[in-house]
């Protein structure tokens, strides 16, 4: 029988990445004498090492063994916890992540980084206290006079529930030498009281072998936290005048409570075969193409299955209950349909209302399954700020709030990189050096805070710092220098801050490996807008800055305004709408390039007829008879001219790119209640199209005038 271990690889990978996050988080908070934290970090590394060995990820196993050894010295009190060792362990976590990702993707990794960290670990392990070296010498001398060990193994009753089987351990020990076992049945309860999932036996084993104690303990490493284990060396007296005859297993004396190695292990042969087959299926053997191919398939499968969500049982139970309600409602409606008459109209109406309610609740329940605490995105930042503090030589701390605020998994995955850019900028541009902060009367340590909260149907993420703030004049001067604005331009506060998101814009005095090249903030804004969100900036010179990101809770469902243009129905995202109004002819102005502007209080808003943009036939072509929906994106407002406003409703977004092809000005599609398809407008894309079209028209007119002038001159 061959055990297919590939089915367990995705679970191992997911648990390993969670273990790495735990190790990193605990290391950042590690203090001298904090034994409980060290034990927690050790257990995480130990689990990763054991799992990697099971699945044949040898590089992960070898590297993690060094990490585990260093942690073991710390938890045993043989090594003091120092900041230097903590930094080495943090680097080691990075390398473990690289190796596991490479194993998952069957790809290469940064060999130089791993080898450099391996050398540092080995160097650190070689630098041991002198008192321990004396103990080691004694152990080596003692080991030379040892021919085996007596092993007392007392497992906890719950050991079997964790998937551990003592028979596997005994089989592995038997491969090291000659083994005898004695089972202790004193804790065995009456038959009626036996729980088949509990383990009631304990054992005393005698193992004659030439291997060391460490190798024997390694066999028990999976269960060392769930048992009492004692190893007592058996002295080797073969050099004395008295010779001790070691009986072969089949010659050992037996008693009522003792069985021979052969008899005790006979029942494990099937399990041993399974283990051997499993090892063969995961061992890397370049001389056997079939084995290599199987391993490649396992890794490919693991890579394909790695995307997953852990869902609470309560959410699953709620979903099952809703499905049950839906089935009941469907059965009731089916019964009405089979024997319907006008007397049952009220029952039909009630049943349809119940169906609508069940469907809505089911939709909300399914969406909640995709919602995860934003702590999954925030967890990377304590390490990032810790590293930036060391790199910049500044003192700073990170404060996280609202980490339990839930967000759709897809949105969370895509917001990670923009948040990294914002935090790096806060650390590099915002937080001042210790000397400057003290001179300004500020605390020596700067503070960067991450906060998340719900606002309406959106989530708001704030990245704040108590640093230098943004100097408005410096931004304006830099923008004039780069030709982004005219020297005499008058800009509002928000327009000044919008300049920070222009490609290549940077106010840094010098370029560092953290920032200063003007790459990043434009990407931040573009990525946030691609999620249907927006970003606001607030700053007070000398006191700090706040970057506020507004995002939809999910990308699967959209709150939209339905509008009519000709015979077509379009959907405008509510988050982009400023206001809707009846056009007043007195507030219309025409400017060059055939652009029509509408005076909306202090703004001149360009009017864009939707029917012209998508070449639609409509009877409503006169501006003063149409409706105007004012939308905003990228700091630009534009008025969309439509025939009529319909209802507001939530719509399920369908990808146009996946089902047809990408269309300019359209972000997706949805199916309405009557079965018709409605397009969802891409507001940033439409604004870009409108501005580009106006510039093109103006350029054509300019070129035309130039041609006429040339002809007159001739």
C-alpha positions as CSV (number, residue, x, y, z in Angstrom):
1,X,0.0,0.0,0.0
2,X,1.3,3.4,-1.0
3,X,0.2,6.5,1.0
4,X,-0.4,9.5,-1.2
5,X,1.1,12.3,0.8
6,X,0.5,15.0,-1.8
7,X,-3.0,15.6,-0.5
8,X,-1.5,16.8,2.8
9,X,1.1,19.2,1.2
10,X,-1.3,22.2,0.9
11,X,-2.2,21.9,4.6
12,X,1.5,21.7,5.5
13,X,2.3,24.8,3.5
14,X,-0.6,26.8,5.0
15,X,0.4,25.8,8.6
16,X,4.0,26.5,7.8
17,X,3.4,30.1,6.7
18,X,1.2,30.6,9.8
19,X,4.1,29.2,11.9
20,X,6.5,31.6,10.3
21,X,4.2,34.6,11.0
22,X,4.0,33.4,14.6
23,X,7.8,33.1,14.9
24,X,8.3,36.5,13.4
25,X,5.7,38.2,15.7
26,X,7.0,36.5,18.8
27,X,10.7,37.3,18.0
28,X,9.8,41.0,17.6
29,X,8.4,40.9,21.2
30,X,11.0,38.6,22.7
31,X,12.6,39.8,25.9
32,X,15.3,38.2,28.1
33,X,13.9,35.6,30.4
34,X,10.7,35.2,28.4
35,X,10.8,31.4,28.4
36,X,7.1,30.9,27.3
37,X,7.7,32.9,24.1
38,X,10.9,30.9,23.3
39,X,8.9,27.7,23.8
40,X,6.3,29.0,21.4
41,X,8.8,29.9,18.7
42,X,10.6,26.6,19.2
43,X,7.4,24.6,18.7
44,X,6.6,26.5,15.5
45,X,10.1,25.8,14.1
46,X,9.9,22.2,15.3
47,X,6.6,21.6,13.5
48,X,7.9,23.1,10.2
49,X,11.0,20.9,10.4
50,X,9.1,17.7,11.0
51,X,6.5,18.4,8.3
52,X,9.3,19.3,5.8
53,X,11.1,16.1,6.5
54,X,7.9,14.1,5.9
55,X,7.3,15.6,2.5
56,X,10.9,15.4,1.4
57,X,11.7,19.2,1.5
58,X,15.2,18.5,2.5
59,X,16.6,22.0,2.2
60,X,13.9,23.3,4.6
61,X,14.6,20.5,7.0
62,X,18.4,21.1,7.1
63,X,18.1,24.8,7.5
64,X,15.4,24.7,10.1
65,X,17.5,22.2,12.1
66,X,20.1,24.9,12.7
67,X,17.4,27.4,13.8
68,X,15.9,24.8,16.1
69,X,19.2,24.1,17.7
70,X,19.8,27.8,18.5
71,X,16.3,28.0,19.9
72,X,16.8,24.9,22.0
73,X,19.9,26.4,23.6
74,X,17.8,29.5,24.5
75,X,14.9,27.6,26.0
76,X,17.2,25.3,28.0
77,X,19.0,28.4,29.5
78,X,22.3,27.5,27.9
79,X,22.3,30.7,25.9
80,X,21.2,34.2,26.9
81,X,18.7,36.0,24.7
82,X,20.5,38.8,23.0
83,X,19.4,41.3,20.3
84,X,22.1,39.9,18.0
85,X,20.7,36.4,18.2
86,X,17.1,37.8,17.7
87,X,18.2,39.5,14.5
88,X,19.8,36.3,13.3
89,X,16.6,34.4,14.0
90,X,14.5,37.0,12.1
91,X,16.8,36.6,9.1
92,X,16.4,32.8,9.5
93,X,12.6,33.2,9.3
94,X,13.0,35.0,6.0
95,X,15.2,32.2,4.7
96,X,12.8,29.6,5.9
97,X,10.0,31.4,4.0
98,X,12.2,31.6,0.9
99,X,12.9,27.8,1.1
100,X,9.3,26.9,1.7
101,X,8.1,29.1,-1.2
102,X,10.7,27.5,-3.5
103,X,9.6,24.0,-2.4
104,X,5.9,25.0,-3.0
105,X,6.6,26.5,-6.5
106,X,9.4,24.0,-7.4
107,X,11.5,27.1,-8.1
108,X,14.9,28.5,-7.2
109,X,15.6,30.7,-4.2
110,X,18.2,33.2,-3.2
111,X,21.1,30.8,-2.5
112,X,23.5,33.6,-1.4
113,X,21.1,34.9,1.3
114,X,20.4,31.3,2.6
115,X,24.1,30.4,2.6
116,X,25.1,33.6,4.3
117,X,22.5,33.2,7.0
118,X,23.5,29.5,7.4
119,X,27.1,30.6,8.0
120,X,25.9,33.1,10.6
121,X,23.9,30.5,12.4
122,X,26.7,28.0,12.4
123,X,29.1,30.7,13.6
124,X,26.7,31.6,16.4
125,X,26.2,28.0,17.4
126,X,30.0,27.5,17.6
127,X,30.3,30.4,20.0
128,X,29.0,28.5,23.1
129,X,29.7,29.3,26.8
130,X,32.7,27.6,28.3
131,X,30.7,26.0,31.1
132,X,28.7,24.1,28.5
133,X,31.9,22.9,26.7
134,X,33.0,21.2,29.9
135,X,29.6,19.4,30.0
136,X,29.9,18.4,26.4
137,X,33.4,16.9,27.0
138,X,32.0,14.9,29.9
139,X,29.1,13.7,27.7
140,X,31.5,12.7,24.9
141,X,33.6,10.7,27.4
142,X,30.5,9.1,28.9
143,X,29.1,8.3,25.4
144,X,32.2,6.3,24.6
145,X,31.3,3.8,27.4
146,X,27.7,3.4,26.4
147,X,26.4,0.4,24.5
148,X,22.7,1.3,24.7
149,X,19.9,3.0,26.6
150,X,17.0,2.2,28.8
151,X,14.0,4.3,27.7
152,X,11.0,5.2,29.9
153,X,8.2,6.4,27.6
154,X,5.0,7.5,29.3
155,X,2.7,9.2,26.7
156,X,-0.3,11.4,27.6
157,X,-3.7,9.7,27.2
158,X,-4.5,12.2,24.4
159,X,-1.4,11.3,22.3
160,X,-3.4,9.2,19.8
161,X,-5.8,12.0,19.1
162,X,-3.1,14.1,17.5
163,X,-2.4,11.3,14.9
164,X,0.7,9.9,16.7
165,X,1.1,6.1,17.0
166,X,3.7,4.6,19.4
167,X,4.1,1.6,17.1
168,X,5.7,3.9,14.5
169,X,8.2,5.1,17.1
170,X,9.1,1.6,18.1
171,X,9.6,0.5,14.5
172,X,12.0,3.4,14.0
173,X,13.9,2.5,17.2
174,X,14.2,-1.1,16.1
175,X,16.1,0.1,13.0
176,X,18.8,1.5,15.2
177,X,19.7,-1.7,17.0
178,X,18.3,-4.5,19.2
179,X,15.1,-3.5,21.0
180,X,13.0,-5.1,23.7
181,X,9.8,-3.6,25.2
182,X,7.8,-3.9,28.4
183,X,4.3,-2.5,28.4
184,X,2.8,-1.1,31.6
185,X,-1.0,-1.7,31.8
186,X,-1.6,-0.3,35.3
187,X,-3.5,2.7,33.9
188,X,-5.8,0.6,31.7
189,X,-9.4,1.2,32.9
190,X,-12.3,-1.3,32.9
191,X,-13.6,-2.3,29.5
192,X,-16.8,-0.3,29.8
193,X,-14.8,2.9,30.6
194,X,-12.3,2.6,27.7
195,X,-12.3,5.5,25.3
196,X,-11.1,4.1,21.9
197,X,-9.4,7.5,21.2
198,X,-7.4,7.5,24.4
199,X,-4.0,5.8,25.0
200,X,-3.6,4.1,28.4
201,X,-0.3,2.2,28.1
202,X,3.2,3.3,28.9
203,X,6.5,1.4,28.0
204,X,10.0,0.7,29.2
205,X,12.3,-0.1,26.3
206,X,15.8,-1.4,26.2
207,X,17.8,-0.5,23.1
208,X,21.3,-1.8,22.3
209,X,22.8,0.5,19.7
210,X,25.9,2.5,18.8
211,X,24.0,5.7,18.0
212,X,24.0,8.7,20.3
213,X,21.3,10.0,22.6
214,X,20.4,12.9,20.2
215,X,19.5,10.6,17.4
216,X,17.2,8.6,19.7
217,X,15.5,11.7,21.0
218,X,15.0,12.9,17.4
219,X,12.7,9.9,16.9
220,X,10.5,11.2,19.7
221,X,10.6,14.8,18.6
222,X,7.0,14.7,17.2
223,X,5.6,13.7,20.7
224,X,8.1,15.2,23.1
225,X,5.5,17.8,24.3
226,X,3.0,15.0,24.9
227,X,4.9,12.5,26.9
228,X,7.4,12.0,29.7
229,X,10.6,10.7,28.3
230,X,13.7,9.4,30.1
231,X,16.9,7.9,28.6
232,X,19.3,6.1,30.9
233,X,22.7,5.0,29.3
234,X,23.7,1.3,29.6
235,X,27.4,1.0,30.4
236,X,29.6,-0.9,28.0
237,X,31.7,-3.5,30.0
238,X,33.1,-5.4,27.0
239,X,36.7,-4.3,27.9
240,X,36.5,-5.8,31.4
241,X,37.4,-9.4,32.3
242,X,33.7,-10.3,32.5
243,X,32.0,-10.7,29.2
244,X,28.2,-9.9,29.1
245,X,26.3,-12.0,26.6
246,X,23.7,-10.0,24.8
247,X,20.9,-12.2,23.8
248,X,19.3,-12.0,20.4
249,X,15.7,-10.8,20.4
250,X,14.3,-14.2,19.9
251,X,16.4,-15.5,22.9
252,X,15.3,-12.8,25.4
253,X,13.4,-14.2,28.5
254,X,9.7,-13.4,28.5
255,X,7.3,-12.7,31.3
256,X,3.6,-11.9,31.6
257,X,4.2,-8.1,31.1
258,X,7.2,-8.4,28.7
259,X,7.2,-9.4,25.0
260,X,10.1,-9.9,22.6
261,X,11.1,-7.3,20.0
262,X,9.9,-9.8,17.3
263,X,6.5,-10.4,18.8
264,X,5.8,-6.8,19.8
265,X,6.8,-5.4,16.4
266,X,5.1,-8.1,14.4
267,X,1.8,-6.1,14.5
268,X,3.5,-3.0,13.1
269,X,4.7,-4.6,9.9
270,X,1.8,-3.3,7.8
271,X,2.2,0.2,9.3
272,X,6.0,0.0,8.7
273,X,5.4,-0.9,5.0
274,X,3.1,2.1,4.7
275,X,5.7,4.4,6.2
276,X,8.4,3.0,3.9
277,X,6.2,3.4,0.9
278,X,5.4,7.0,2.0
279,X,9.1,7.8,2.4
280,X,9.8,6.3,-1.0
281,X,7.1,8.4,-2.6
282,X,8.6,11.7,-1.2
283,X,12.3,10.9,-1.3
284,X,14.3,12.7,-3.9
285,X,16.1,10.2,-6.1
286,X,17.5,11.7,-9.3
287,X,18.3,8.2,-10.6
288,X,14.7,7.2,-10.7
289,X,12.7,9.3,-13.2
290,X,9.3,8.0,-12.1
291,X,10.0,9.1,-8.5
292,X,11.1,12.5,-9.6
293,X,8.0,12.9,-11.8
294,X,5.7,11.9,-8.9
295,X,7.4,14.5,-6.7
296,X,7.0,17.2,-9.4
297,X,3.3,16.3,-9.6
298,X,3.0,16.6,-5.9
299,X,4.6,20.1,-5.9
300,X,2.5,21.2,-8.8
301,X,-0.6,20.1,-7.0
302,X,0.4,21.8,-3.8
303,X,1.0,25.0,-5.8
304,X,-2.4,24.9,-7.4
305,X,-4.2,24.2,-4.1
306,X,-2.4,26.7,-1.9
307,X,-5.1,29.4,-2.2
308,X,-7.5,28.8,0.6
309,X,-9.6,30.5,3.3
310,X,-10.1,29.2,6.9
311,X,-13.7,29.7,7.8
312,X,-15.2,29.6,11.3
313,X,-17.6,26.7,12.0
314,X,-20.3,29.3,13.0
315,X,-20.3,30.7,9.5
316,X,-20.6,27.3,7.9
317,X,-23.5,26.4,10.3
318,X,-25.3,29.6,9.4
319,X,-24.8,28.8,5.7
320,X,-26.2,25.3,6.1
321,X,-29.3,26.7,8.0
322,X,-30.0,29.2,5.3
323,X,-29.7,26.5,2.6
324,X,-32.2,24.5,4.6
325,X,-34.6,27.5,4.7
326,X,-34.2,27.9,1.0
327,X,-35.1,24.3,0.3
328,X,-38.2,24.6,2.5
329,X,-39.3,27.7,0.6
330,X,-38.7,26.1,-2.8
331,X,-40.7,23.0,-1.8
332,X,-43.6,25.3,-0.7
333,X,-43.6,27.2,-4.0
334,X,-43.3,23.9,-6.0
335,X,-46.4,22.6,-4.2
336,X,-48.3,25.8,-5.0
337,X,-47.3,25.6,-8.7
338,X,-48.6,22.0,-9.1
339,X,-52.1,23.0,-7.9
340,X,-52.4,26.7,-8.3
341,X,-55.6,28.8,-8.4
342,X,-56.4,32.4,-7.7
343,X,-57.3,31.7,-4.1
344,X,-53.6,30.9,-3.4
345,X,-52.3,34.2,-4.7
346,X,-51.6,35.5,-1.1
347,X,-49.7,32.3,-0.3
348,X,-47.7,32.7,-3.5
349,X,-46.9,36.3,-2.7
350,X,-45.8,35.4,0.8
351,X,-43.7,32.5,-0.5
352,X,-41.9,34.8,-3.0
353,X,-41.2,37.3,-0.3
354,X,-39.7,34.6,1.8
355,X,-37.6,33.4,-1.1
356,X,-36.3,36.9,-1.7
357,X,-35.4,37.2,2.0
358,X,-33.7,33.8,2.0
359,X,-31.7,34.6,-1.1
360,X,-30.6,37.9,0.3
361,X,-29.5,36.3,3.6
362,X,-27.7,33.5,1.7
363,X,-25.9,36.1,-0.4
364,X,-24.7,38.0,2.7
365,X,-23.7,34.7,4.4
366,X,-21.6,33.6,1.4
367,X,-20.0,37.0,1.3
368,X,-19.1,36.8,5.0
369,X,-17.2,33.6,4.3
370,X,-14.8,35.6,2.1
371,X,-14.3,38.2,4.8
372,X,-11.2,38.0,6.8
373,X,-9.8,40.2,9.7
374,X,-7.5,42.9,8.2
375,X,-4.9,41.7,10.8
376,X,-3.9,39.2,8.0
377,X,-2.6,42.3,6.0
378,X,-1.4,44.2,9.1
379,X,0.8,41.4,10.5
380,X,3.6,42.1,8.1
381,X,4.2,45.6,9.3
382,X,5.7,45.2,12.8
383,X,8.7,43.4,11.2
384,X,8.8,46.0,8.4
385,X,9.0,48.9,10.9
386,X,11.5,47.1,13.0
387,X,13.8,46.6,10.0
388,X,13.3,50.2,8.8
389,X,14.2,51.5,12.3
390,X,17.5,49.6,12.1
391,X,18.2,50.7,8.5
392,X,17.5,54.4,9.1
393,X,19.0,54.6,12.6
394,X,15.7,56.2,13.8
395,X,13.6,55.1,16.8
396,X,10.0,54.3,15.9
397,X,7.2,52.1,17.0
398,X,4.1,50.8,15.2
399,X,0.6,51.1,16.7
400,X,-2.1,48.9,15.2
401,X,-5.8,49.5,15.7
402,X,-8.9,47.9,14.3
403,X,-7.1,44.7,13.3
404,X,-10.4,42.8,13.6
405,X,-12.1,44.9,11.0
406,X,-13.1,42.4,8.2
407,X,-12.4,42.8,4.5
408,X,-12.8,40.7,1.4
409,X,-9.9,38.3,0.9
410,X,-9.3,39.5,-2.7
411,X,-9.2,43.2,-1.7
412,X,-6.9,42.4,1.2
413,X,-4.4,40.6,-1.0
414,X,-4.2,43.6,-3.4
415,X,-4.0,46.3,-0.8
416,X,-0.9,44.8,0.8
417,X,1.7,46.4,-1.5
418,X,0.2,49.9,-1.5
419,X,0.2,49.9,2.3
420,X,3.8,48.8,2.3
421,X,4.7,51.9,0.2
422,X,2.8,54.2,2.6
423,X,4.4,52.8,5.7
424,X,7.9,53.0,4.2
425,X,7.3,56.6,3.2
426,X,6.1,57.4,6.7
427,X,9.3,55.8,8.1
428,X,11.7,57.5,5.7
429,X,10.1,60.9,4.9
430,X,7.8,61.3,7.9
431,X,9.6,60.3,11.1
432,X,12.5,62.5,11.9
433,X,15.9,61.5,13.4
434,X,16.1,61.3,17.2
435,X,18.2,64.5,17.4
436,X,15.7,66.5,15.3
437,X,12.7,65.2,17.3
438,X,14.3,66.1,20.6
439,X,15.2,69.6,19.3
440,X,11.5,70.1,18.4
441,X,10.4,69.0,21.8
442,X,9.0,65.7,20.5
443,X,9.5,62.2,22.1
444,X,12.7,60.6,20.8
445,X,10.7,57.6,19.4
446,X,8.4,58.3,16.5
447,X,5.0,56.6,16.1
448,X,3.5,55.2,12.9
449,X,-0.1,54.0,13.3
450,X,-2.3,51.7,11.2
451,X,-6.0,51.9,11.8
452,X,-9.0,50.3,10.0
453,X,-12.7,50.9,10.4
454,X,-16.0,50.7,8.6
455,X,-17.6,53.8,7.2
456,X,-20.9,53.3,5.4
457,X,-20.5,50.4,2.9
458,X,-16.7,50.9,2.7
459,X,-13.7,50.2,4.8
460,X,-11.2,53.0,5.6
461,X,-7.5,52.3,6.3
462,X,-5.4,55.1,7.8
463,X,-1.6,55.3,7.8
464,X,-0.6,58.1,10.2
465,X,2.7,59.3,11.6
466,X,3.7,62.0,14.1
467,X,6.7,63.2,12.0
468,X,7.6,66.3,10.0
469,X,4.5,66.6,7.9
470,X,4.3,67.7,4.3
471,X,5.8,71.1,3.4
472,X,3.3,72.5,0.9
473,X,5.9,75.0,-0.6
474,X,8.5,72.3,-1.2
475,X,5.9,70.2,-3.1
476,X,4.9,73.2,-5.2
477,X,8.5,74.1,-6.0
478,X,9.3,70.5,-7.0
479,X,6.2,70.4,-9.2
480,X,7.2,73.6,-11.0
481,X,10.7,72.3,-11.4
482,X,9.3,69.1,-13.1
483,X,6.9,71.1,-15.2
484,X,3.8,69.6,-13.7
485,X,2.3,73.0,-12.9
486,X,2.9,76.6,-13.9
487,X,4.8,78.8,-11.4
488,X,1.8,81.1,-10.9
489,X,-0.7,78.2,-10.4
490,X,-3.1,78.5,-7.5
491,X,-3.9,75.1,-6.1
492,X,-6.2,73.9,-3.2
493,X,-4.7,71.8,-0.4
494,X,-6.0,68.5,-1.9
495,X,-4.6,69.4,-5.3
496,X,-1.2,70.1,-3.8
497,X,-1.2,66.7,-2.1
498,X,-2.4,65.0,-5.3
499,X,1.0,66.0,-6.9
500,X,2.7,63.5,-4.6
501,X,1.1,60.7,-6.7
502,X,2.4,62.0,-10.0
503,X,4.9,59.5,-11.7
504,X,8.5,60.2,-10.8
505,X,7.6,62.8,-8.2
506,X,9.7,62.9,-5.0
507,X,10.7,65.6,-2.5
508,X,13.5,63.5,-1.0
509,X,16.8,65.3,-0.7
510,X,18.8,62.1,-1.5
511,X,18.0,58.7,-3.0
512,X,18.2,55.8,-0.6
513,X,17.3,52.1,-0.9
514,X,14.1,52.9,0.9
515,X,12.7,55.8,-1.2
516,X,13.6,58.9,-3.1
517,X,13.4,57.7,-6.7
518,X,9.8,58.9,-7.2
519,X,8.6,55.3,-7.8
520,X,5.8,54.0,-5.7
521,X,3.2,56.6,-4.8
522,X,1.8,56.7,-8.3
523,X,1.6,52.9,-8.2
524,X,-0.2,53.2,-4.8
525,X,-2.9,55.5,-6.2
526,X,-3.3,53.4,-9.4
527,X,-3.7,50.1,-7.4
528,X,-6.2,51.7,-5.0
529,X,-8.2,53.0,-7.9
530,X,-8.2,49.6,-9.6
531,X,-9.9,48.3,-6.5
532,X,-12.6,51.0,-6.8
533,X,-11.2,53.0,-4.0
534,X,-9.6,56.4,-3.4
535,X,-6.9,58.0,-1.3
536,X,-7.0,61.2,0.7
537,X,-4.0,63.1,2.3
538,X,-4.1,65.3,5.4
539,X,-1.0,66.9,6.9
540,X,0.1,69.5,9.4
541,X,3.7,70.8,9.0
542,X,5.8,69.7,12.0
543,X,3.1,67.5,13.4
544,X,2.6,64.6,11.0
545,X,0.6,63.2,8.1
546,X,-2.3,60.9,7.5
547,X,-3.0,58.9,4.3
548,X,-6.6,57.7,4.3
549,X,-7.6,54.9,1.9
550,X,-11.3,54.3,1.2
551,X,-12.0,50.8,-0.3
552,X,-15.1,48.8,-1.1
553,X,-15.7,45.8,1.3
554,X,-15.8,43.4,-1.6
555,X,-15.1,43.3,-5.3
556,X,-17.8,40.7,-6.0
557,X,-20.8,43.0,-5.2
558,X,-21.2,46.6,-6.1
559,X,-23.7,49.3,-4.9
560,X,-24.7,51.0,-8.1
561,X,-27.0,53.6,-9.7
562,X,-28.9,52.3,-12.7
563,X,-29.2,54.9,-15.5
564,X,-31.0,54.8,-18.9
565,X,-29.3,56.0,-22.1
566,X,-31.3,55.3,-25.3
567,X,-32.4,51.7,-25.1
568,X,-29.4,50.7,-22.9
569,X,-29.1,50.5,-19.1
570,X,-25.8,51.3,-17.4
571,X,-24.6,51.1,-13.8
572,X,-22.6,53.8,-12.2
573,X,-20.8,52.8,-8.9
574,X,-22.3,54.8,-6.1
575,X,-18.9,55.4,-4.5
576,X,-18.0,57.6,-7.6
577,X,-21.2,59.7,-7.6
578,X,-20.9,63.2,-6.2
579,X,-24.5,64.2,-7.0
580,X,-27.3,63.9,-9.6
581,X,-29.2,67.0,-10.9
582,X,-31.5,68.4,-13.6
583,X,-29.4,70.6,-15.9
584,X,-30.0,74.3,-15.8
585,X,-29.3,75.9,-19.2
586,X,-28.1,79.1,-17.6
587,X,-25.1,77.3,-16.1
588,X,-23.8,75.8,-19.3
589,X,-20.7,77.2,-21.0
590,X,-18.9,76.2,-24.2
591,X,-15.1,76.4,-24.4
592,X,-12.5,75.5,-27.0
593,X,-12.3,72.0,-28.3
594,X,-16.2,71.8,-28.4
595,X,-16.1,70.9,-24.6
596,X,-19.2,71.9,-22.7
597,X,-18.8,72.9,-19.0
598,X,-21.4,73.0,-16.3
599,X,-21.0,75.6,-13.5
600,X,-21.5,73.5,-10.3
601,X,-21.0,76.0,-7.5
602,X,-17.2,76.7,-7.5
603,X,-16.3,74.1,-10.1
604,X,-16.6,74.0,-13.9
605,X,-17.5,70.3,-14.7
606,X,-17.1,69.0,-18.2
607,X,-20.2,67.4,-19.6
608,X,-19.8,64.0,-21.4
609,X,-22.9,62.6,-23.2
610,X,-22.9,58.9,-22.7
611,X,-24.7,58.3,-26.0
612,X,-21.8,60.0,-27.9
613,X,-19.2,58.0,-26.0
614,X,-20.7,54.6,-26.9
615,X,-22.3,55.7,-30.2
616,X,-25.9,55.0,-29.1
617,X,-29.2,56.2,-30.6
618,X,-31.3,58.3,-28.3
619,X,-34.1,60.9,-28.5
620,X,-32.6,62.9,-25.7
621,X,-29.7,64.8,-27.3
622,X,-30.4,68.3,-26.0
623,X,-28.4,69.1,-22.9
624,X,-31.0,71.1,-21.1
625,X,-33.5,68.2,-21.4
626,X,-31.1,65.6,-20.0
627,X,-30.0,64.6,-16.5
628,X,-26.5,65.1,-15.2
629,X,-24.7,62.6,-12.9
630,X,-21.6,64.2,-11.5
631,X,-18.9,61.7,-10.8
632,X,-15.3,62.0,-9.5
633,X,-12.1,60.0,-9.8
634,X,-8.4,60.9,-9.8
635,X,-9.4,64.3,-8.3
636,X,-11.3,65.1,-11.5
637,X,-15.0,65.7,-11.8
638,X,-17.1,65.1,-14.9
639,X,-20.8,65.2,-15.6
640,X,-22.3,62.2,-17.3
641,X,-25.3,63.1,-19.4
642,X,-28.0,60.4,-19.2
643,X,-31.7,60.1,-20.2
644,X,-33.1,58.9,-16.9
645,X,-32.2,57.8,-13.4
646,X,-33.5,54.3,-12.4
647,X,-33.2,52.5,-9.1
648,X,-30.2,52.0,-6.9
649,X,-29.3,48.4,-6.1
650,X,-26.6,45.9,-5.4
651,X,-25.3,44.0,-8.4
652,X,-23.1,41.0,-8.8
653,X,-20.0,41.9,-10.9
654,X,-19.2,39.6,-13.8
655,X,-15.8,40.0,-15.5
656,X,-16.1,41.2,-19.1
657,X,-12.5,40.3,-19.8
658,X,-13.0,36.7,-18.8
659,X,-16.3,36.3,-20.7
660,X,-15.6,38.5,-23.7
661,X,-12.8,41.0,-23.9
662,X,-11.8,44.2,-22.2
663,X,-13.7,47.3,-23.4
664,X,-12.5,50.8,-22.7
665,X,-14.8,52.7,-20.3
666,X,-16.4,49.4,-19.0
667,X,-15.2,47.7,-15.8
668,X,-17.6,44.8,-15.9
669,X,-21.1,43.6,-16.4
670,X,-24.1,42.3,-14.4
671,X,-27.4,40.5,-15.1
672,X,-30.5,42.4,-14.0
673,X,-33.7,41.0,-12.6
674,X,-35.4,40.8,-16.0
675,X,-32.4,38.8,-17.4
676,X,-30.9,41.6,-19.4
677,X,-27.2,42.4,-19.3
678,X,-26.1,45.9,-18.0
679,X,-22.6,47.3,-18.3
680,X,-20.8,48.8,-15.3
681,X,-19.1,52.1,-16.1
682,X,-15.4,52.5,-15.4
683,X,-15.4,56.1,-14.1
684,X,-11.6,56.7,-14.0
685,X,-11.4,55.2,-17.5
686,X,-14.2,57.3,-18.9
687,X,-12.6,60.5,-17.4
688,X,-9.3,59.6,-19.0
689,X,-11.1,58.9,-22.4
690,X,-13.0,62.3,-22.2
691,X,-9.8,64.3,-21.5
692,X,-7.9,62.5,-24.2
693,X,-10.7,63.1,-26.7
694,X,-10.8,66.9,-25.8
695,X,-7.0,67.2,-26.2
696,X,-7.2,65.4,-29.5
697,X,-9.9,67.7,-30.8
698,X,-8.1,70.8,-29.7
699,X,-4.9,69.5,-31.4
700,X,-6.7,68.9,-34.6
701,X,-8.1,72.5,-34.6
702,X,-4.7,73.9,-33.8
703,X,-3.1,72.0,-36.7
704,X,-6.0,73.1,-39.0
705,X,-5.5,76.7,-38.2
706,X,-1.8,76.4,-38.8
707,X,-2.5,74.9,-42.2
708,X,-4.8,77.8,-43.1
709,X,-2.2,80.3,-42.0
710,X,0.4,78.7,-44.2
711,X,-1.8,78.8,-47.3
712,X,-2.5,82.5,-46.7
713,X,1.2,83.2,-46.4
714,X,1.8,81.4,-49.7
